[in-house]
Amino acid sequence: MKTFRNPKSLRQWTFLAATLLMFWASHGQASVPVLPGGGYSGPTNTPLDSWSFQDPTNWTDDSSNAPISFTNISFSNLGDGAALVVNTNVPAWLNYNIYEPGTGATNLVVNGPGSLTFWYAPAAWSSTNMGGNGPGQWTQLIDVGEWTNDASIGYWGLSVDPAGANLWFAAQDGAGNSYSLSTPIAWTTNYFHFITLTYCSTNLAIYLDGELASNDSSGLNLWPGSAVLATGVYFGSDPEGLSSAQGSFNSVASYSYPLDASDIQTLYEWNQTPYEINPLNVAMWILSAPSTPSTNYSSYDVITGAGNLQQVGTVTAITSTNVWITNEVVSVFGTGTNNLKLQFTIQGGFDGVPYDTFVNSILDFSSNTNLAWSWQGQGYHGNTYVITNLPNTTCFLILGTPQDTDGDGLTDAYERLVSKTNPYVADTSGDGMSDSDKILAGLNPLGYYPQWKLDSDDDCLPDAYEEATSGLNYQSAEPAPGLPTFSAVPVQ
């Protein structure tokens, strides 16, 4: 367990408590790892071939090799920004050579030691153990040959069962012999996972999101024959274009040797950032906790309450003008992707003062709404809390103070980190409706709603406000009952 008792203050932002914590699930504790560019050189493994899907017209691989054929596939900007999508109700496939006919180059090792890595997200289904219906049929992710009940043709590939509850690797030699290995999964729509298969005669392993999920020390010693290998490899379907993957693929790569665990972890950690910062990957965002707003005149606090924070203990409170996080413990529970648990204690600060907690997978303090932090709840000093269901990737945790410069019921920290509104102006867009009222109404706090400029009876209350407030009439001037401070002089 690592403790930060005197963290450096982010002095330029006084509304933030003087604590910023980064944690990785794989470390089992809070830590400050070296980020890419800080002396970490990244992956050093050279693939045999790779497919980044940057050419959605001709679908050439990264060595400029053309596919054998393709039909009814599409492209999207999900994942790392360039995704192959195989998700239709008609036959669809993308088929590449295993051995290039012109050069003899090997694109994928099937009949010997090797590795295969790729990112995949369900496009139209979630696992039954995640509240979905699964793909409803066997779906082929990677397919060489054709799986049959009697193993009479030859097959090598990865697939998902109809419930979306298990990922399977299977091989058949075409002479009646079969092999398979599976691992449980709990996947949701459009959430990308890093899948790695390593194989040799003494071991076969499946890794999910950088971690070992299943292995067999007896290894892989059968594979399809040369006639099947000559038909190539299919991404996202079987050779007839059926058993659709119903999903999106990024960055497929093959290797001529089994990657070790540290290689796989490095590849995962190095390549996960685009998935977290791509604004289109809504399914991978960290969602804010539910709030319990207080909107009476004397106490106007729109984002408030325990949220996702679970109090699990108390310690002797330390009073200070600084506030920090201490006694952090990070652990992983259960399966799936949002299975990280963070335990921490708030110290410093003052009695009875609530401090907001925010998390993000990207350390960003810009005005970019696509990189917003998520609000997790409010806590008090001297208390120990737990937050669960965080993604098991890199995360940052920061505390915010109750400072609310413009008095609109949103703290400066919330406006800077989450809503990206102006903490010095109650109505950022200037339409007459405060930032907090828009949030309470389920509107974009940065949106401009001109109806809030109308004041038919000239009583300094917008027509939209009077229509929504019992006892007021937008055609007859009257004083407003108990307006909060920020609305005492409505914007004109």
FIZAPA-216133 format. One record per residue: residue in three letters; y, x, z of N, C-alpha, C in turn. Coordinates in steps of 0.02 Angstrom, whole numbers, plus 50000, padded with zeros to 5 digits. Layout:
N
alaYXZYXZYXZ/...
END
This chain:
492
met499415004250000500005000050000500625004450000/lys501085002949955501685006949949502285002849971/thr502725005850010503285002350038503945005450016/phe504425001149997505095003349980505565001050035/arg505815005650075506265003550129506995005250114/asn507115009650068507805011350050507885011749975/pro507755006149939507825006349867508545007149846/lys508655009649786509325010449760509605003549743/ser510235002549757510554996249743510784995949670/leu510714989949641511014988849575511734986849588/arg512144991949599512814990849627513274986949580/gln513154987449514513604984049470513514976449472/trp512964974149501512834967049508512744965449581/thr513284963549614513264962549687512884956149705/phe512774951749657512414945649673511664946849678/leu511434952749657510724954349663510594958149727/ala510084956249762509884960149820509664966949797/ala509714971849841509594978849821508854980549818/thr508484976749778507774978049770507544976349700/leu507194980849669506854979449606506164982549611/leu505654978649599504974980949607504594979849543/met504234985049521503784984449464503074985049489/phe502624980749461501934981249484501464980049426/trp500894983349430500344982649382499734980149417/ala499394975349386498784972649417498254977949422/ser498214982349373497664987149372497714992349427/his498304992849458498384997949510498174995349579/gly498154988649586497964985749650498504986349703/gln499104988749685499644989149732500294989849693/ala500854988749727501494989749695501584997049678/ser501884998349621501945005249599502525005949551/val502695012049537503225013649489502915018249437/pro502585015449385502265019549335502775022749288/val502555027649251502975030749201502955026449139/leu503535024149116503575019849058503535023948994/pro503345020748938503345024248874504025027348861/gly504035033548839504655037148827504845041548886/gly504485040848941504635044649000504125049949014/gly503855052948962503355058148971502655055948955/tyr502575049448938501935046548922501875046248847/ser501385049748818501355050448745501015044648711/gly500695040148747500375034548717499685036148690/pro499385031448652498705032448628498655038448580/thr498095041948584497975047648540497375046548495/asn497045040848501496455039348462496635037648390/thr496295040648342496425039448271495885034748244/pro496075028848219495565024248194495295026248126/leu494695023848112494415024448045494845020647996/asp494995014448013495425010147973495765005248019/ser496295002147995496654997248035496954991947989/trp497064986148018497334980447982497894977448024/ser498514978848006499084976148044499384969948012/phe499124968047954499324961847920500064961547903/gln500324967347884501024967747864501134965647791/asp500594964547754500634962647684500304955847673/pro500654950347690500354943747684500314941147613/thr500514945247565500434943247495499764945547467/asn499624952047475499004954847449498494956247503/trp498704956047566498264957047624497904963847621/thr498244968947597497954975747598497914978247670/asp497444982747683497404985747749497914991347755/asp497924994747812498434999847823498315006147784/ser497745006547749497615012147703497725010047631/ser498035004147622498185001247556497574999047518/asn497014998147552496414995447519496464987947513/ala496324985347455496354978147444495734974747472/pro495784968547493495194964947515494744963147456/ile494124961447471493684959047419493934952247394/ser494104947947440494374941347422494674938047484/phe495084932947471495364929047527495564922247499/thr495574917247544495794910547525495974906447587/asn496484902247580496684897347631496854900547698/ile497104906647697497344909747759498094909747758/ser498404910947816499124910847820499384916247866/phe500034916847870500374922147907500854918947957/ser500924921948015501434919748063501734925748098/asn502294924648132502634930048168502454930048242/leu501914926648260501694926748330501384933448347/gly501244934348412500934940548435501414946348429/asp501204951548392501634957448384502124956648326/gly502154950748297502624949348243502304948748175/ala501664950448168501314949948104500594947748118/ala500464941348108499814938648126499464935448067/leu498824936948061498384933248015498174926848051/val498244921248017498054914748046497494911748004/val496924910448036496364907048005496254900648044/asn496514895048018496504888848056496594883048008/thr496074881247971496094875747924495464871547930/asn495484865647899494884861447897494544861847829/val494724866947790494384868347726494144875547730/pro493674877647688493434884547690493994889647684/ala493994894547728494514899747729494204906247751/trp494414911847719494134918247739494594923947717/leu494484929647748494784935947728494224941147732/asn494034944047675493434948147670493614955247645/tyr493424960347685493554967347667492904971147657/asn492934976447618492374980947610492234984747675/ile491604985747690491414990347744491424997447718/tyr491214998247655491245004747621491665003847558/glu492205007847551492625007247492492255009547430/pro492195005347379491815007147320492105013047281/gly492755013947283493055019347244493015026047277/thr493085026247343493115032647379492515033847423/gly492135028647439491575029347484491785029447557/ala492435028547571492685028647640492385022947680/thr492245024347743491975019347789492545015947826/asn492585009347821493105005647856492875003047924/leu492225001947932491954999347994491245001948003/val491105004948060490435007248075490035001548105/val489494999648073489054994448099488384997348120/asn488115001948081487445004648093487455011348129/gly487885011748181487935017848220488445017048275/pro488615022448310489105021848364489815020448338/gly490185016448376490865014948355491215010348404/ser491815008248384492225003548424492624999148377/leu492794993348401493224988648364493704985648414/thr494354985648397494864982648440495284977848400/phe495514972548432495974967848399496274963148451/trp496834960148433497154955048473497014948248442/tyr496864943348484496704936648459496994931348506/ala497234925848477497464920048516497214913648484/pro496934909048524496754902448496497384899048469/ala497344896248409497924892948380497924885448394/ala497354882648407497314875348413496854873048469/trp496674877348515496214875348568496324879348631/ser496094876548686496054880048750495354879148777/ser495134883848818494464883548847494374877248890/thr493764874748892493634868848934493764870349008/asn493664876649029493804878349098494544879449112/met494964878449059495694878649067495994871849051/gly495584866649052495824859849041495824857748968/gly495584862048923495574860248852494894857748830/asn494804857248764494174854748736493784860248701/gly494024866448703493704871748667493784870848592/pro493524875448552493574874648479493134869148452/gly492644866848491492214861448469491644863448423/gln491604869748405491064872348364491034879948375/trp490504883048353490494890348355491024893048308/thr491424897648333491954900548292491824907948283/gln491874910248222491754917348206492414921048208/leu492454926248249493044930548250492944936348201/ile492404939948209492214945448164491504944048140/asp491404944248073490754942348047490524947047992/val489934949948001489584953747948488914950247938/gly488774947747879488144944347866488144937247891/glu487574934647906487504927647927486984926947982/trp487194924048038486734922848094486274917048077/thr485624917948089485134912648079484664912248138/asn484354906548147483904905648204483314910548201/asp483084912248141482504916648136482684923848120/ala483334925448120483564932348108483284935148043/ser483274930947991482964932947928483454935947878/ile484104935547892484594938147844484904944647869/gly485164944647929485524950347957486224948447975/tyr486444950548035487104948448060487354953548111/trp488024953948115488354958248165489044955248175/gly489214953248235489874950348243490034947648312/leu490644945148318490904942248380491084934948367/ser490904930648415491044923548407491194920448475/val491454914248474491614910448534491204904048532/asp490934902048590490524895948592490954889648587/pro490654883848574491034877748563491494875748621/ala491304877548682491724875848740492304880748750/gly492294886148713492804891248723492744894548791/ala492134894748817492024897448884491684904248884/asn491444906448826491094912948822491244916348755/leu491334922848759491394927048700490734930648690/trp490454930348630489794933048617489824938548564/phe489434943948576489264948648523488524947648508/ala488364947648444487664946948424487514951248364/ala486894953348357486674957248299485964955048281/gln485824954848217485154953348191484994958248135/asp484364960348131484184965448081483894962748017/gly483824956048011483544953147951482784953347950/ala482474955948003481744956448007481484952648067/gly481864947748091481644943548147481864945748215/asn482254951248220482464953848285483204952448298/ser483354950348359484044948548378484254952048442/tyr484904952648450485204955448511485844951648525/ser486014950648588486654947348605486894949448674/leu487544949048683487874950448748488484945948751/ser488604942848808489174938348814489584939848876/thr490184936948879490614937448938491014931048944/pro491134928549005491524922449013492254923548992/ile492574918348966493284918548950493614912148974/ala494264912448983494664906549002495324907348964/trp495344904748904495904905948859496304899548847/thr496934900448830497374894848815497724895848748/thr497974890548720498264890648654498834895748648/asn498794899848596499314904648577499414910248628/tyr498964911048675499004916748721498544922248693/phe498854928048676498474933448644498094937648695/his497494939548675497064943848717496844949848676/phe496784955548710496574961748678495824962348688/ile495444962148633494714962248634494474968948609/thr494024972148646493744978548626492984978248631/leu492664980548578491934981148577491764988448566/thr491364991448611491124998248602490364998148601/tyr490075002448560489345002048551489055008748530/cys488445009948554488045015748534487335014348556/ser486885019048547486185017848563486035017548638/thr486515019648679486395019748752486855015048791/asn487315011648757487755006948793488125002548744/leu488244996348765488674991748728489124988348779/ala489764987848764490234985048813490754980748778/ile490954975548813491514971248792492064971948844/tyr492664973348821493254973848864493744968248845/leu494054965348895494574960248885495204962348919/asp495744962748881496404964548907496374971048948/gly496024975948919496004982648948495494983749003/glu495144978449023494674979049079493954977549055/leu493474981149084492774980049067492564972949088/ala492294969149040492084962249054491334961649057/ser490974965449014490244965049013489974971248979/asn489394973649002489084979348968488334979148975/asp487994982748930487264983148930487074990348918/ser486774993448968486605000548964486005002048919/ser485684996648893485144997848846485394999348776/gly486044997848764486354999748702486164995248643/leu486434997148585486324993348523485904997548476/asn485334994848456484874998648414484624994648355/leu484964989148338484784985548278485414982948245/trp485384982248179485964980048140485704977648072/pro486134974248034485914971747969485794977347919/gly485414975747867485254980647817485814981947768/ser485704986547722486214988847675486464983247629/ala486014978647611486224973147567486744968747601/val486654967547666487144963547703487794967447712/leu487754973847728488354977847737488764978047673/ala488434977647616488794977847552489214971647541/thr489084966247577489494960147570490144960647609/gly490224965747651490854966847687490904963247753/val491494963647782491644960647847492144955047837/tyr492054949547873492494943747869492884943147935/phe493534942147929493964940947987494094933447992/gly493854930348045494034923448060493584918148030/ser493014919948001492564914847974491884918047959/asp491424913747938490794916447912490864917547836/pro490354920047801490424921447730490574915347686/glu490434909347711490584903347672491284900647688/gly491644904147731492304901747751492284896347803/leu491704895347834491624890247886491634893647955/ser491504889748007491534892248077492204895648089/ser492744892248068493414895148071493594897448142/ala493934903148145494154905848210494664901448244/gln495004897148206495524892748233496004896748277/gly496214902448249496644906748289497024911848248/ser497374916148284497804921348254497554928248274/phe497604932948227497374939848237497954944648228/asn497974949748270498444955348263498064961948267/ser498284966848230498114973948241497374975248253/val496974973948202496264975648205496194983148190/ala495764986648227495654993848215494914995448229/ser494644999948188493955002148198493935009648211/tyr493415011948248493345018848267492625021048255/ser492535027448244491855030148230491505032648293/tyr491755030748351491465032848414491645027648467/pro491275027348522491435022648576492065025048614/leu492565020948616493145022348658492945022048731/asp493235026448772493075026048844493565021448879/ala493445020148942493835015148979494575017048982/ser494735023348991495435025448995495775024748927/asp495415026048872495695025048806495885017748797/ile495445013348816495545006148806496135003648849/gln496165005948911496715003948954497385006448926/thr497385012548900497995015348870498205011248809/leu497735009648765497895005748706498184998948726/tyr497894995848776498124989348798498834989648827/glu498934994248874499594994748907500134996748858/trp499955001148810500455003548762500664998048714/asn500194993648695500324988848642500494981848667/gln500474980648733500594973948757501324971748755/thr501794976548757502504974748762502744970048707/pro502574971148643502814966548592502594959348604/tyr502024958348635501794951648649502214948348703/glu502474952248749502864949548804503594948348785/ile503864952348738504574951648721504684947548659/asn504164946148619504244942048559504444935048581/pro505054932748564505284926148587504874920348561/leu504464921448509504044916148483503414915048524/asn503244919848566502634919348607502764915448670/val502964909148662503144904948719502564904348768/ala501944904348742501364903548786501274909348834/met501594915048819501514920948861502104922048908/trp502594917448907503154917948953502924916249024/ile503284919049073503174917249143503624911249159/leu503344905549176503734899549187504044899549257/ser504634896349261504974895849326504624890649369/ala504724891349434504414886749482504814880249485/pro504504874749511504884868549520505394869349576/ser505974866149568506514866649616506604859949651/thr506924860149711507084853949747507844853849758/pro508224851549708508954852049710509264848249768/ser509794851049795510224847649844510894846649809/thr511084840249797511684838949757512204834749795/asn512194835049862512714831449898513354835649899/tyr513894832549916514544835749912514594842049954/ser514324841950014514414847650060513934853350045/ser513374851850012512874856949998512604855949928/tyr512954859049880512764858149810512384864349787/asp511724863949786511294869549768510744866849723/val510814868049659510384864749609509694867949605/ile509644874549610509004877949606508844880549676/thr508424876949711508284878649781507584876349801/gly507354878849857506704876949883506214882649881/ala505614881449907505104886649911504814888449843/gly504824883749795504554885149729503824887149733/asn503664892949703502974895449703502824900049761/leu503324901249805503214905749862502794902249916/gln502264905449937501844902949991501924907550051/gln502194904950106502284909050166501604910150199/val501444916550213500804918150242500864922050308/gly501484923450330501554927050393502284928550408/thr502394931350467503074933350488503034940150520/val503604943650518503684950050552504364949950586/thr504504954950627505164955350658505684956450605/ala506174951950602506684952150549507174957850561/ile507364961250509507874966550511508504963650480/thr509064964050517509704961550491510094967250460/ser510344966150401510714971350365511114968250309/thr511644971650288512024969350230511634970450165/asn511114974650168510664975550111510044971250121/val509724969550066509104965750067508594969350024/trp507964969550048507464973050008506784969750017/ile506324971949974505634969649975505204975250005/thr504734973550047504304978550077503594975750084/asn503124980050105502434978050118502114974450059/glu502194977249999501924974049939501184975549931/val500814970549913500104971249897499974967149834/val499684970349784499524966949721498774966649714/ser498504960849696497784960149687497654955249630/val497034955649605496814951149552496284946549580/phe496344940049563495844935249587495574931249529/gly494944929549532494644925349481494634928649413/thr494614924349360494604926649292495194923749254/gly495274925749192495824923349152496384928349148/thr496964926149125497524930649113498064930049167/asn498164924149194498664923149246498324923149315/asn498024928849331497634929249393497874934849439/leu498514936349435498804941549478499114938349540/lys498994941249599499284938849661499714944349692/leu500324942649709500794947449740500974945049809/gln500874949349859501084948049927501644952849945/phe502174950249977502744954549994503124951550053/thr503544955750084503954953650140504694954850122/ile505114950050139505844950750130506134953450195/gln506524958750190506864961650247507604962950230/gly507994964250284508714964750276509014957850271/gly509654957550255509974951050249510114947950317/phe510194941350319510404937950380509984931750393/asp509984929650456509604923750476509834917550437/gly509364913550416509524907150385509784907450314/val509814913350285510074914050217509484914350168/pro509474909850119508914909950070509044915050015/tyr508534918749998508584923749944508114921749887/asp508394921349827508004919449768507554925249747/thr506964923549722506524928549692506444926949617/phe506474932249578506414931549505505884936549481/val505504934649430505024939249400505114939149324/asn504924944749294504944945349221504444950749201/ser504174950149142503734955449116504124960749079/ile504784959649069505214964449035505814965849080/leu505984972249089506564974049129507184973449085/asp507494967549087508064966149043508604962449082/phe509224964649073509794961449105510324959349054/ser510114958348992510574956448939510694948848940/ser511104946448893511234939348887510734935948840/asn510224939548818509734936948772509314931548807/thr509374925348783509014919848815508264920348804/asn508044924348756507334925148744506994929948793/leu507404933348833507144938048882507314935948953/ala507364929448963507564926749028507034928049082/trp507264929049144506824929649201506594922649222/ser506084922249264505884915849291506014915749366/trp506274910149388506414909049459505774906849493/gln505584910149548504954908749582505034905149648/gly505644904949675505754901449739506214905449784/gln506364902449842506804905549891506414907349954/gly506584913149982506274915450044506784918050093/tyr506564919450155507014921550208506764928150237/his507224932050265507024938550290506574937850351/gly506124942650358505634942550412505024938350396/asn504974935950334504394931950314504004935350259/thr503344934450260502904937150209502674931450164/tyr502704932750099502554927550049502034929950000/val501714925149967501244926449913501464922449852/ile501454925649794501534922149730500884923249691/thr500594917849666499974918349628500094916249555/asn499574916949516499574914849446500094918549403/leu500224924849421500634929049379500194932449327/pro500474934049268500064937349217499844944249240/asn499234946149222498964952549246499174958249200/thr499824958649189500124964149151500694966849193/thr501104971149164501684973849199502174968349217/cys502404968049279502904963149300503434966449343/phe504024963449343504574965749385504774960049432/leu504934961749494505144956849544505814959049571/ile506284954249576506944955849602507194950149646/leu507594951849696507894946849740508614945449719/gly508834939349730509524937449717509844934549779/thr510494935549788510864932849845511104925849830/pro511354922049881511594915249870512294915049838/gln512584920649821513264920649795513324916049734/asp513824911449736513954906749682514704906649669/thr514934911249628515644912449618516004906249590/asp515704902749542516054897049512515904890449546/gly515494890449598515364884449637515024878849600/asp514634880449549514314875149509513614873449533/gly513394876449589512734874949614512194879449587/leu512374884349545511914889349519512144896149545/thr511704899849577511904906349602512064910949544/asp512484916049558512664920949507512034924249479/ala511554925649524510944928949501510564924449453/tyr510514918049468510164913349423510514913049355/glu511174912749357511544912149293511474918449251/arg511464924149283511394930449246510684931349220/leu510194929649261509504931349244509134925749207/val509244919549225508844914049198509214909849146/ser509754906649166510104902149120510544905749071/lys510734912049087511154916249044511844913049034/thr512064909049083512724906049081513234910549116/asn513874908749113514404912749142514464911149216/pro514334915949260514364914549333515074913549359/tyr515564914849316516264914049338516584907749311/val516214903949270516474897749241515954892249250/ala516134886649282515654881449297515394878049233/asp515804878049182515624874849119515664880149063/thr515114883649052515124889349007515324887448936/ser515064881748911515204879848842515864876148833/gly516174874048888516824870748884516814863648859/asp516264860048870516214853248846516364848048900/gly516534850348960516684845749014516104844249059/met515514846749044514924845649085514704852249114/ser514634852549179514474858949211513794861449191/asp513694868049197513054871149181512484868049222/ser512624866749286512094864049329511934856849312/asp512444852849294512304845849275511864845649213/lys511964850349168511534850549108510814852149127/ile510734856849173510054858549194509724852549228/leu510094849049270509824843149304509644837649254/ala510014837449199509884832249148509364834549097/gly509094840649106508594843149059508894845548994/leu509534847248994509884849548934509944857148934/asn510104859948877510234867148871510894868648905/pro510904872848957511534874148993512054877748949/leu511834880648894512294883948848512504879248791/gly512234873248790512384868548736513074865548742/tyr513344863248686514004859948685513894852648670/tyr514104848248717514014841148712514704837748713/pro514984836448654515684834148650515814827448684/gln515294823448694515414816948726515704817748797/trp515614823748826515884824848893516624826548892/lys516924826748832517644827748827518014821148826/leu517664815648812517984809148807518164806348876/asp518774803748883519004800648946519454794848927/ser519134789148912519494783448885520014780648932/asp519904780948999520374777949046520824783049079/asp520804789349056521254794649081521224795449157/asp520634794849186520584795749258520294802549276/cys520284807149227520034814049236519274814249248/leu518934808749232518204808549236517934807149166/pro517504811349139517244810249072516874803549067/asp516924800449009516584794048999515834794649013/ala515534800048991514814801049000514634801249074/tyr515074804249115514954804549187514994797549217/glu515504793749196515604787049225515044782349205/glu514794783049143514244778849120513604780249159/ala513514786449180512904788449216512954787449291/thr513554785649316513664785149389513784777849409/ser513374775549454513434768649478514114767449510/gly514434761849494515084760049524515684762549486/leu515574766149431516134768649391516144765149323/asn516744764449295516844761249231517284765649188/tyr517034767749130517434772349088518034769049056/gln518084762349062518664758749035519164756849089/ser519024758749152519474757149208519514763049255/ala520124765649265520204771649307520064770149379/glu519684774449412519544773949484519344780749510/pro519434782049574519234788549602518474789149604/ala518244795149595517524796449596517284797349668/pro516714794449685516454795149753516094801849764/gly516384805949808516034811949831515834816849777/leu516294818449731516134823449681516044830249713/pro515574834249692515514841049718516114845249699/thr516194850849733516794855049726516944856749653/phe516434858649615516574860949548516854855449503/ser516734848949521516954843349480517604840149506/ala517884842949558518484839949588519044839549537/val519094844349492519574844249439519184845049373/pro518944839549345518514840149286518854843949229/val518464847249190518714851049134518984846449081/gln519584847949054519894843749002519894847448935/
END
